[in-house]
Amino acid sequence: MKLSMDVEEMLLGVAIGDAFGAGVEFQDRDWIRSHVDFTRFVNARDRIAVPKNRKEVFTKNYTSWDYTDDTEMTIGVIKALISEEEVTEEFLVSKWKEEYDKGINEKGFGRNGHGSMSWFYSGEKTIYEIRDFQKGRKNPGNAPAMRSIPFGFVREDLINKYCEINANATHPNINAIISSQCIARATEFILVKNGDQKDIIDYCRKTVDLTKEYKMYFDRIDRLGIYENLDKQDFEVLCGSQPIQKPYFLPGILGVPSDSKYTTGCVLYILKMAMHAMDALKKSVNLGGDVDSVASITTGIMAGKYGLDSIPDFMREEVEGITYLQEISLLFREYLEQM
């Protein structure tokens, strides 16, 4: 594959969006817009509105600028692809577990951010029990979408197939499958085909077998105006009921819930509107809610297209694992160039 984009800047963008977003994830949109000016890192994880006995899930072993499961699992996907072994559900799970264990070996504890996969890593549930938990949910988690960027670079006829395998590995749910396919297709459209960003939602319509629910949702978000003029009703179109309602997480705040469909819609809308990587990061974080996943995807894709010059030096210098991310990027670039 002839590459016209920078793999290293893309992966660093994924980690920067993920890490910066993690500091303020699950905060209310209005709070973020009043307290985050993007000139410094803001760690508000102790403010997440959950019962005291659940706070530790979000704060224990967390350090500012750590990347989360979004980047960790994306690296796992890259390692699975460059191994050139058959892509199966079980093989992907093994690569995610391998990356998770690497974090434990280096830090002494598991990385922050894992949802239902934390049950698997801890031994509390089997991977089959987790799949059973996710398959019938109306609002499956967004893990399949957040780790899908690398699939946008595989052979075009394999993208949807690999994304379905990716979703079925942990979230065998039609909404999760479609979300993974749309994120990979968005990556392909912008970074491989150099498509016009304004056409990104239409490209997903053409390349992914959308359900009626997704078709209606995409039609509505494609009609939204510019980001800066979004009003209360527009945010309800983009993010669902506002404030977020149970069973969507986190109830009671203004923002995007931890849900595959709404994560995907927000990503596609921001990619349609963003001018560069920093613009994508700001627009993602200012949504409120589960912003690290949205920011990770949009910042990564925009960094691949436009580079990281728009990202402040302190972000590029302080994000966790720079050397490691560069090493993975080099291996991924070599793999892609041989395709």
N, C-alpha and C positions, 0 to 999 in steps of 0.2 A: 504494500500500500504506500503510495506517495503521500507524505504528510505535509500539509500546509499550515499546521498548527503546532504549538509547543506542548508536548505531553507533560513535561515537568511543570510548566506554569498551570496547566489544567489540574494536575493532582495537588499542587500546592494551593490552588484556588479552592478545591474541594475541602482541604483541611482547614484553611483560613475561615471559610464560610461556616463550616461545622464548629470550629473552636470558638469563634466570636459569638455565633448564635447560641452556643451552649451556655454561655454566661448569663443570657437573658431569656432562655427558653421558658415557656409557660408563664411569661409575664403578660399582663394586659397591654393591649395596643396603646392605649392612652398613656400608661405609665412609661412604656418604652420611649414614646415620642417626647416625653417630658424629661427623661433622665439619661438618654443615650444620645450623645452627639458624635460618636465615632472617632473621637480624638484620643480615646483611652479605652482599655478593657473594663467592662462593667460585670462584676460577679454578683448576681442577684439570686443565686440559686437557693439561698436560705429564705427567700421571700416567696417561694413557690407555695401556692395556697392549697396545701394538703395537710391532713392531721399531723400533729407533732410526731407520732410514732412512725410516720412514713417519710419524714423529712430526710432521714439518713440515706434513703435510696438516692436522693439527688445531691447530697452534700458530702457523704463519706468518701474519702480518698480522692476528692476532686481538687484539682489545682487549676488556676486560671491558665488559659491557653492550651489545656489538654484537648486533643480531638476526641471524638466519641465513637460510638459504634458505627456511625455513618461512614467515616473514613476507614475505620478498621475493616469493615465488611467489604468496602470498595476495594481495598488492597487484597482481601481474600479472593475476590472475583478476578482481579488481575493475575494473581498467582495461579489460579485455576486455569485461566486461559493460556498463560505463557508456558504452563507445564505440557500443553498440547495433548493431555489425556482427555478421554471422553468426558464431556460435560453432563453430569447426572446430578440428581438431587443429593444423593449421598456424598458425592465427591465435593460439591460446593459446601455442604455442611462441614465436612472434614477440614476444608481450607479455612472456613470461618472459625472453627474451633482451634485450629493451629495458630491463627493470628491472635485469637483471644488468649490462648496459653502463652504466647510470646509476651504479651503485655504483663501477664502474671509473673512470668519468670524475670522480667526486667524491673517491674515496679513492686512486686509482692502482692498485688491485688488486681482484680479485673477492672477493665475500663468502664467508665460511666456510660449510661445511656441505653443499655439493653433492656428491651421490654420482655416479651414472653421468652426470648432466647435465654434470658438469665436463668430461667427454670431449668433449661437443658444444661447450661454450663455448670450449674450448681448440683446437678444430679437429682433435682426435685421432680422433674418430669422427663420423660423420654421425648425424642424428636417427634415420634408418632402421636403422643398426647398433645404436643404443641400444635401440630398440624390439625388435629381433630378440633382443638380449641378455636383455631383461626378460620377453619373452612366454612363454617356456617354464619359467621358474623356479618352483619350489615355494614359494619365499619372496621374492616380489618386494618391492622397496623400498617405503617408506611415503609417498613424495612425493605420489601422488594423494590420499591421505587428508589429509595435513597442509595442503593448499591448498584444501580443499573447503568451508570454512565459507561463503563467499559464495554458493555454489550453493544453499544452503538458503533463500535469499530469492527465487529466481526463481519463475515460475509453477509451481504444483504439478505439472502434467503434464509439465513440462520438466526437473524436478530429476534424475531418473534418467538421462534422455537426455544432459543436459549433463555429468553425472558420468562417464558412459561415455566421452564424447568426451575429457574431462579425463584419464582414465586411459589411454585409447588414444594420447593425444598422446605419452606417454613410456613407459608400462607397459601394453601391450595384453595384460593377464593377468586372468583372471576374479577372482582374489583381490584384485587392485588395483582393479578396477571395483567390486566389492562394497564394499570399504573406503571408496572415495570416496562411493558412494551412501549408506552408513550414516552417515558423518559429516555429510553435507548433510541427511539426514533427521533426525538428532539436532538439528541447528541449527534446522531448521524446527519440529520438535516443541516445543522449549523456548522459542525466541525468537519464532516467528511464531504458533504455536498455543497457547503458554503451557500446554503439557502438564505433567502431574505427572511429576517426574523418575523416580519409581519405576517408571514404565511405559515408559521410553525403549527398553529392549531389545525389549519386545513391539511397540512402534511400528515399529522397524526390521524385525522379522519380518513385519509386515503390509504394509510399503511397499517392501521390497527382495526380489527373487527370489534367495533365499539358496541356496547349494549345500548338500549334505548335510553337508559339512565345517563350514561356517559355522553351520548349524542346531544341530549337536551342540555346537559351541563356545559359542554363545550360550546354549543350555540350561544348560550347566555353569556359566558365569559368572553367569547370572541366579540360580542357587541359592546363590552364595557369600554368606556372612554379612557383618557390618559390617567395614569396612576395618581397623580397629584390632585385630581378632581374627584376621586372616588368618594361617595357619600355613604351614609349608613346602609341604604338599600343595596348599593353596589357591593359593599363588604359582605352582605348577606348572600348575594349571588356567588361571590368568590369563595367565601369561607364557610357557608352554611349559617344556620341560626346564630345570631349574636345577641347576648353573650352565648358562648358555647353551652349546649344543653347535654345532659346525660343521655345516652351512655358515651357520647363523644368526650374526649379528654383534652383539656382540663375544663370541666364545667364551671361556669360563672365568670369567665374572662372574655374579653374581646380578642379574637385572633383566629388563627387557623388551627383546627383540631388535629390530634395525632391520628390521621386517617388517610388511607391510600388515595382515595379519589380527590379529596380537597387539597392534599399535598401536591398532586399532579396538576390540578387546575391552577393552583397558585404559581407553580413553577412555569407552566406554559405561558400564563399571562405575563409574568415578570420577564421571561425570555423575549416575549414579543415586544416589551416596552423598554428593556434595559439598553443603555448606551455603552456600558463597559462593565468590568468586573466589580468595581466599587459601587456603581449605581445599582447593580443587581444585589449586592450585599445589603445596601441600605434599604432598598425596596423590600427585600425578604424579611429583614429583621423588624422593620416598621409595620409589618402585618400583625405582630403579636402572636402569641400561642407557640406552637411547635415550630419555631423558626429555624432551629439549627439544621433540620433536614432540608427545608426549602433553600436556605442560604448556601448549604453545602453544594447542592446540585446546581443552582443558578450561578454562583460565583465560580464554580469549577468550569462550567461550560463557557461562560463569558471570558474567563481567564484564558481558556484554550483558544478562543477566537481573537481576543484583543490584547492578550498579555496581562501582566500584573502591574504595569506602570501606574495605573490609577489607584492601586492599593497602597496605603501609607507604609512607610518603612517599618514602623514598629510592629505592624501586623505580619509582615513578611519575615521579620527577624525573630519574633517571639513565639510563633506557632510551634507546637510540639513536633519533634521528629524530622526536622528539615533534611538532615543528611540521609536518613532512612527513606524519606519520600523521594528524594533525588535518585537514590539507588533503584527504587522500584520503578520510577519513571524511565530510567535508562533501559531497564530490562523490558519494559512494556513497549518502548519506542523500537527497540531492536526486533521484538516480536512482530510489531505491526509492519515494519519495513520489509520483513520477509514474507508477508502475506501476498 
